[in-house]
């Protein structure tokens, strides 16, 4: 009887702790979502929502600071995993081009890139 009572108490404690942690995580998630939306970003609730919206959009445009072979490998791997999205991955050349692009990005002249990974 004492063992059963100890197990029930332990399970009750764990469930109360789990609910408290979930509430805390939920509050943190809500705060992160508000902060992201204030910056113009969106947070989706789950993977299925992300996939559905990606299918609807149909493409991904990325400017990468890698050499051509890794870009081709990334593109091919992406196409294999997500055949319903057309990836447009481009190489961004030298540091001068990277600097010019970053200045244009800061000024708002270029905004149609989904991913910008500039290495300088």
C-alpha atoms as an extended CHARMM CRD file, in Angstrom:
* protein
*
       120  EXT
         1         1  UNK       CA              0.0000000000        0.0000000000        0.0000000000  PROA      1               0.0000000000
         2         2  UNK       CA              2.8350000000        2.4230000000        0.8460000000  PROA      2               0.0000000000
         3         3  UNK       CA              4.5280000000        1.6670000000       -2.4710000000  PROA      3               0.0000000000
         4         4  UNK       CA              1.3010000000        2.2990000000       -4.3750000000  PROA      4               0.0000000000
         5         5  UNK       CA              0.7810000000        5.5700000000       -2.5300000000  PROA      5               0.0000000000
         6         6  UNK       CA              4.3630000000        6.6270000000       -3.2710000000  PROA      6               0.0000000000
         7         7  UNK       CA              3.8800000000        5.8470000000       -6.9620000000  PROA      7               0.0000000000
         8         8  UNK       CA              0.6170000000        7.8080000000       -7.0930000000  PROA      8               0.0000000000
         9         9  UNK       CA              2.2350000000       10.7810000000       -5.3590000000  PROA      9               0.0000000000
        10        10  UNK       CA              5.1810000000       10.6570000000       -7.7480000000  PROA      10              0.0000000000
        11        11  UNK       CA              2.8840000000       10.5040000000      -10.7880000000  PROA      11              0.0000000000
        12        12  UNK       CA              0.7840000000       13.3840000000       -9.4400000000  PROA      12              0.0000000000
        13        13  UNK       CA              3.9110000000       15.4690000000       -8.8450000000  PROA      13              0.0000000000
        14        14  UNK       CA              5.2060000000       14.7180000000      -12.3550000000  PROA      14              0.0000000000
        15        15  UNK       CA              1.9030000000       15.6200000000      -13.9910000000  PROA      15              0.0000000000
        16        16  UNK       CA              1.6550000000       18.9020000000      -12.0440000000  PROA      16              0.0000000000
        17        17  UNK       CA              5.2590000000       19.6860000000      -12.9500000000  PROA      17              0.0000000000
        18        18  UNK       CA              4.5780000000       18.8860000000      -16.6220000000  PROA      18              0.0000000000
        19        19  UNK       CA              1.5530000000       21.1770000000      -16.7010000000  PROA      19              0.0000000000
        20        20  UNK       CA              3.5450000000       23.9790000000      -15.0980000000  PROA      20              0.0000000000
        21        21  UNK       CA              6.4000000000       23.5080000000      -17.5700000000  PROA      21              0.0000000000
        22        22  UNK       CA              3.9840000000       23.4440000000      -20.5070000000  PROA      22              0.0000000000
        23        23  UNK       CA              2.3520000000       26.6670000000      -19.3220000000  PROA      23              0.0000000000
        24        24  UNK       CA              5.7580000000       28.2930000000      -18.9600000000  PROA      24              0.0000000000
        25        25  UNK       CA              6.8460000000       27.0820000000      -22.4070000000  PROA      25              0.0000000000
        26        26  UNK       CA              3.5690000000       28.2960000000      -23.8850000000  PROA      26              0.0000000000
        27        27  UNK       CA              4.0860000000       31.7520000000      -22.3930000000  PROA      27              0.0000000000
        28        28  UNK       CA              7.6310000000       31.8270000000      -23.7610000000  PROA      28              0.0000000000
        29        29  UNK       CA              6.4010000000       30.7690000000      -27.1830000000  PROA      29              0.0000000000
        30        30  UNK       CA              3.7260000000       33.4600000000      -27.1920000000  PROA      30              0.0000000000
        31        31  UNK       CA              6.3440000000       36.0870000000      -26.2910000000  PROA      31              0.0000000000
        32        32  UNK       CA              8.6880000000       34.8460000000      -29.0330000000  PROA      32              0.0000000000
        33        33  UNK       CA              5.8270000000       34.9510000000      -31.5320000000  PROA      33              0.0000000000
        34        34  UNK       CA              4.9430000000       38.5370000000      -30.5920000000  PROA      34              0.0000000000
        35        35  UNK       CA              8.5810000000       39.6180000000      -30.9110000000  PROA      35              0.0000000000
        36        36  UNK       CA              8.9560000000       37.8700000000      -34.2760000000  PROA      36              0.0000000000
        37        37  UNK       CA              5.7450000000       39.3730000000      -35.6520000000  PROA      37              0.0000000000
        38        38  UNK       CA              6.8740000000       42.8300000000      -34.5350000000  PROA      38              0.0000000000
        39        39  UNK       CA              9.9460000000       42.3200000000      -36.7480000000  PROA      39              0.0000000000
        40        40  UNK       CA              7.8530000000       41.1440000000      -39.7020000000  PROA      40              0.0000000000
        41        41  UNK       CA              8.4140000000       37.3970000000      -39.2430000000  PROA      41              0.0000000000
        42        42  UNK       CA              5.8150000000       34.6340000000      -38.9440000000  PROA      42              0.0000000000
        43        43  UNK       CA              5.8590000000       31.6080000000      -36.6790000000  PROA      43              0.0000000000
        44        44  UNK       CA              3.8320000000       28.6290000000      -37.8100000000  PROA      44              0.0000000000
        45        45  UNK       CA              2.2960000000       26.2350000000      -35.3170000000  PROA      45              0.0000000000
        46        46  UNK       CA              3.6080000000       22.9530000000      -36.6930000000  PROA      46              0.0000000000
        47        47  UNK       CA              5.4970000000       21.2670000000      -39.5100000000  PROA      47              0.0000000000
        48        48  UNK       CA              2.3320000000       20.4830000000      -41.4830000000  PROA      48              0.0000000000
        49        49  UNK       CA              1.4100000000       24.1780000000      -41.6460000000  PROA      49              0.0000000000
        50        50  UNK       CA              4.9120000000       25.0560000000      -42.8110000000  PROA      50              0.0000000000
        51        51  UNK       CA              4.8430000000       22.3630000000      -45.5250000000  PROA      51              0.0000000000
        52        52  UNK       CA              1.3730000000       23.4360000000      -46.7150000000  PROA      52              0.0000000000
        53        53  UNK       CA              2.4600000000       27.0740000000      -47.0340000000  PROA      53              0.0000000000
        54        54  UNK       CA              5.7100000000       26.0580000000      -48.7290000000  PROA      54              0.0000000000
        55        55  UNK       CA              3.7420000000       24.0370000000      -51.2920000000  PROA      55              0.0000000000
        56        56  UNK       CA              1.5140000000       27.0370000000      -51.9150000000  PROA      56              0.0000000000
        57        57  UNK       CA              4.4830000000       29.3840000000      -52.3480000000  PROA      57              0.0000000000
        58        58  UNK       CA              6.3700000000       26.8760000000      -54.4970000000  PROA      58              0.0000000000
        59        59  UNK       CA              9.8470000000       28.3800000000      -54.4470000000  PROA      59              0.0000000000
        60        60  UNK       CA             12.8290000000       29.3450000000      -52.3400000000  PROA      60              0.0000000000
        61        61  UNK       CA             15.4050000000       31.9260000000      -53.3430000000  PROA      61              0.0000000000
        62        62  UNK       CA             18.7560000000       31.8170000000      -51.5370000000  PROA      62              0.0000000000
        63        63  UNK       CA             21.9250000000       33.8270000000      -51.9960000000  PROA      63              0.0000000000
        64        64  UNK       CA             24.8040000000       31.7880000000      -50.5850000000  PROA      64              0.0000000000
        65        65  UNK       CA             28.4250000000       32.6110000000      -49.9240000000  PROA      65              0.0000000000
        66        66  UNK       CA             29.6650000000       29.1380000000      -50.8630000000  PROA      66              0.0000000000
        67        67  UNK       CA             31.4790000000       27.8010000000      -53.8970000000  PROA      67              0.0000000000
        68        68  UNK       CA             29.4550000000       26.2290000000      -56.6940000000  PROA      68              0.0000000000
        69        69  UNK       CA             29.8540000000       22.4990000000      -55.7430000000  PROA      69              0.0000000000
        70        70  UNK       CA             28.3520000000       22.8720000000      -52.2310000000  PROA      70              0.0000000000
        71        71  UNK       CA             25.5300000000       24.9950000000      -53.6370000000  PROA      71              0.0000000000
        72        72  UNK       CA             24.7100000000       22.3090000000      -56.2190000000  PROA      72              0.0000000000
        73        73  UNK       CA             24.7780000000       19.6370000000      -53.4870000000  PROA      73              0.0000000000
        74        74  UNK       CA             22.4840000000       21.7300000000      -51.2560000000  PROA      74              0.0000000000
        75        75  UNK       CA             20.0880000000       22.3770000000      -54.1240000000  PROA      75              0.0000000000
        76        76  UNK       CA             19.9640000000       18.7250000000      -55.1590000000  PROA      76              0.0000000000
        77        77  UNK       CA             19.4390000000       17.5410000000      -51.5820000000  PROA      77              0.0000000000
        78        78  UNK       CA             16.7140000000       20.1300000000      -51.0690000000  PROA      78              0.0000000000
        79        79  UNK       CA             14.9370000000       19.0580000000      -54.2720000000  PROA      79              0.0000000000
        80        80  UNK       CA             15.1160000000       15.4310000000      -53.2040000000  PROA      80              0.0000000000
        81        81  UNK       CA             13.5890000000       16.1300000000      -49.7810000000  PROA      81              0.0000000000
        82        82  UNK       CA             11.0740000000       18.7720000000      -50.9560000000  PROA      82              0.0000000000
        83        83  UNK       CA             10.2340000000       18.0290000000      -54.6150000000  PROA      83              0.0000000000
        84        84  UNK       CA              7.2710000000       20.4370000000      -54.5040000000  PROA      84              0.0000000000
        85        85  UNK       CA              9.5520000000       23.4670000000      -53.9450000000  PROA      85              0.0000000000
        86        86  UNK       CA             11.7180000000       24.9570000000      -56.6710000000  PROA      86              0.0000000000
        87        87  UNK       CA             14.9910000000       26.0560000000      -55.0370000000  PROA      87              0.0000000000
        88        88  UNK       CA             16.8980000000       28.8940000000      -56.6850000000  PROA      88              0.0000000000
        89        89  UNK       CA             20.2830000000       28.8870000000      -54.9490000000  PROA      89              0.0000000000
        90        90  UNK       CA             22.8440000000       31.3620000000      -56.2310000000  PROA      90              0.0000000000
        91        91  UNK       CA             26.4950000000       31.9360000000      -55.4200000000  PROA      91              0.0000000000
        92        92  UNK       CA             27.4630000000       35.3730000000      -54.1830000000  PROA      92              0.0000000000
        93        93  UNK       CA             30.9310000000       36.1600000000      -55.3760000000  PROA      93              0.0000000000
        94        94  UNK       CA             33.6100000000       38.3480000000      -53.9170000000  PROA      94              0.0000000000
        95        95  UNK       CA             33.6540000000       40.5230000000      -50.7660000000  PROA      95              0.0000000000
        96        96  UNK       CA             32.9720000000       43.7280000000      -52.7600000000  PROA      96              0.0000000000
        97        97  UNK       CA             29.7600000000       42.2170000000      -54.1750000000  PROA      97              0.0000000000
        98        98  UNK       CA             28.8020000000       41.0080000000      -50.7080000000  PROA      98              0.0000000000
        99        99  UNK       CA             29.3180000000       44.4840000000      -49.2560000000  PROA      99              0.0000000000
       100       100  UNK       CA             27.2390000000       46.0870000000      -52.0140000000  PROA      100             0.0000000000
       101       101  UNK       CA             24.4580000000       43.5500000000      -51.5100000000  PROA      101             0.0000000000
       102       102  UNK       CA             24.4100000000       44.1200000000      -47.7390000000  PROA      102             0.0000000000
       103       103  UNK       CA             24.1540000000       47.8890000000      -48.2350000000  PROA      103             0.0000000000
       104       104  UNK       CA             21.2820000000       47.4120000000      -50.7010000000  PROA      104             0.0000000000
       105       105  UNK       CA             19.5850000000       45.0400000000      -48.2670000000  PROA      105             0.0000000000
       106       106  UNK       CA             19.8840000000       47.5600000000      -45.4120000000  PROA      106             0.0000000000
       107       107  UNK       CA             18.4600000000       50.3260000000      -47.6010000000  PROA      107             0.0000000000
       108       108  UNK       CA             15.4900000000       48.1560000000      -48.5870000000  PROA      108             0.0000000000
       109       109  UNK       CA             16.3750000000       48.0330000000      -52.2870000000  PROA      109             0.0000000000
       110       110  UNK       CA             16.5680000000       44.2220000000      -52.3200000000  PROA      110             0.0000000000
       111       111  UNK       CA             13.9540000000       42.2960000000      -50.4070000000  PROA      111             0.0000000000
       112       112  UNK       CA             13.0740000000       39.3240000000      -52.5860000000  PROA      112             0.0000000000
       113       113  UNK       CA             15.5830000000       36.8600000000      -51.1180000000  PROA      113             0.0000000000
       114       114  UNK       CA             14.3830000000       34.1840000000      -48.6980000000  PROA      114             0.0000000000
       115       115  UNK       CA             17.8710000000       33.3380000000      -47.4300000000  PROA      115             0.0000000000
       116       116  UNK       CA             20.9770000000       35.5270000000      -47.4150000000  PROA      116             0.0000000000
       117       117  UNK       CA             24.1950000000       33.8650000000      -46.3080000000  PROA      117             0.0000000000
       118       118  UNK       CA             27.0120000000       36.2300000000      -47.1230000000  PROA      118             0.0000000000
       119       119  UNK       CA             30.5440000000       35.3240000000      -46.1440000000  PROA      119             0.0000000000
       120       120  UNK       CA             33.0860000000       38.0960000000      -46.3540000000  PROA      120             0.0000000000
